[in-house]
Amino acid sequence: MLALGMGAQAASCVFLYGLPYLVPDLRHQFGLSLTAASTLVAAPLIGVIVALVAWGALADRYGERLVITAGLAIAGGALIAASRVSGAVSVGLLLGCAGAGGASVNAASGRLVLGWFGAAERGLAMGARQTAQPLGTMLAAATLPAIAARSGLAGALGACGLLCLVAAAVVAIFAADPPRPSRAGAGPAANPYRAPTLWRIHAASMLLVVPQFATTGFALEYLVTGRGWSAVDAGRVIAIANLAGALTRLLAGKWSDRAMSRLRPMRWLACAVAVVMGACALGMWWRSPLAVGALLAAIAVSVSTNGLAFTAVAEIAGMSWAGRALGVQNTGQNVAAAATPPVMAQLIELAGYGGAFGLGVLFPIVAIFAIPVRAEPPPLRPPRPRSGRLRSGTAVTDAPPGPPSSLSQASSLGVPPSSRAAWTRTTFSWPDASAGASRCGATLRPSPR
């Protein structure tokens, strides 16, 4: 299921986030300025913004396989149609339709991973799923400029459409929806948006999208026009940087599992994004050769936080709200992603690359303070006992209202049967948005003899 989710996500990312690598071809074919071409590149993201929450609600109601299959089929058909029309306006409208279809993968594939993996391994699994974006972008950087050089813009768009149709067929045949929690006797799920935690994660994620799309959106144009590289060579180097970005997402997910926290690693990585963006801006301002290395490092590091934010949103929202919450998360990110290319293009024309990227440093700095680390729920699992003996710890589960069984809780923590009677349990609970449930924890300590 993880491989299917990753494949579907990568197929959609090839055109959603790979079109900036066709900016020189778009400018040449339609005679566009850099700002106009950047606006055309943002058309799929506008479609994503319009459709994301609706796809998330459909995934909550009807399941992930149907939603992903239908969305990729729509995206593939629209891209193939875009390859056969002439005129920038017609291409832009069809790219927007393709983005609306591709939004289904963003909303549903994360929910698919959430349902099939437990909390202790979910960070790594969601990080692996999130590597699909840099991998899809890497594939686009490595192939789309070369395809456009041989077959023109139409050939590149047609290849994107064919890839989406193949991915839709694979998901339809092999994917399976995760088991859903029973709602028998349960009331309506509580709204997790009544607390500010999710809103702050959404805001921080939007801020961290700006350096990500500033670097990936203008790296090729900077290397070609500012450094004199060929488009093919620049695309290959950027593909390597995106591969490194996929690795940073995996490592971030593993880090969050070991730290039993999603938001603390996310804040530290936001600090790293601010540092590399600052180095990139200074290198461009001084026209230093180190600017290229800093730019490639920024491409790799700026994508590292996405998986952590997605996992935190899904876990805090609970399964009953996960599709909608991930839809809101993606919507906010894509609003920022759609606005970044045209705004950055204007800033580059006014202040140059150094000035524009210097302003981009402000966004991760603000995100550092927006991440709600103190509002994160308690640890995902109890501390590991040392020397083979159980220490006091906390077990966390999603369960219907009511205290968990002492014996079952002790068994889950590894207490031997002969010793269970000598342990006492203190039960506590806090609200959870999943299907009218509460999260229950049991703290076990030795009782006096």
Secondary structure, DSSP 8 states (H G I E B T S, - for coil): -HHHHHHHHHHHHHHHTTGGGGHHHHHHHHT--HHHHHHHHTHHHHHHHHHHHHHHHHHHHH-HHHHHHHHHHHHHHHHHHHTT--SHHHHHHHHHHHHHHHHHHHHHHHHHHHHHS-HHHHHHHHHHHHTHHHHHHHHHHHHHHHHHHHHHHHHHHHHHHHHHHHHHHHHHHH---------TT------GGGSSHHHHHHHHHHHHHHHHHHHHHHHHHIIIIIT---HHHHHHHHHHHHHHHHHHHHHHHHHHHHHT-SHHHHHHHHHHHHHHHHHHHHHHHTT-THHHHHHHHHHHHHTTTHHHHHHHHHHHH-HHHHHHHHHHHHHHHHHHHHHHHHHHHHHHHHHHHHHHHHHHTHHHHHHHHHS-GGGS-S-SS----BTTB--S-EEEEEE-SS---HHHHHHHTT--GGGGGGEEEEEEEEE--STT-EEEEEEEEE---
